[in-house]
Amino acid sequence: MRYPQGGGLTAERQQFREELRLQAAERFAQGEASSAIAKDLRVSVRSVQRWRQMWDEGGPRALRSQGPASLPRLSQKQFAQLEAELAKGPAAHGWEDQRWTLARVKTVIGRRFHLTYTIQGVRKLLVRNGWSCQVPARRAMERDDDAVAGWVKEVWPCAEDSRRPVEPGSSSRTKPASP
């Protein structure tokens, strides 16, 4: 199951899933079949079988939620500080061009907060907090927009008219005169 913006289940969804498991535990105690429980709770039989095995080994307590899989390593306050650092631009952090890459953001996090993230961890952190990948427009710094506009108006129509005129053709390469 894929989760929105790289995060895990919400607290409400975790609670709902835990309640399902506990309902199944009550029915395990009554001796009901896994297939009947799965059908009534609208889950897969395999999930019910897994829950039953956990229930056999540890009782209803084993079916309780374990909490979130992992907590974010940067707090919201720290992420706000990171955003402020990113707003200063790459030049303020020693890079010559004006591009933020995941590797550079990783370096800033390491320098500022003394935390180590993987490249994919940085990507997930940024996506989770509403950032998206941006691809820069590939234009030269020396580009003259007025000259480009003039070229499009004057030169391009001449080049466009130099194409062969479109004539009805033949579907056969070997017999051009065939109907």
ABEGO torsion letter per residue (X at the ends): XBBBGGBBBBAAAAAAAAAAAAAAAAAAAAGBBAAAAAAAAGBBAAAAAAAAAAAAAAEAAAABBAEBABBBABBAAAAAAAAAAAAAEAAAAGBABBBBBAAAAAAAAAAAAGBBBBAAAAAAAAAAAGBBBBBBBBBBAABBAAAAAAAAAAAAAAAAAABBBBBBBBABAABAABX
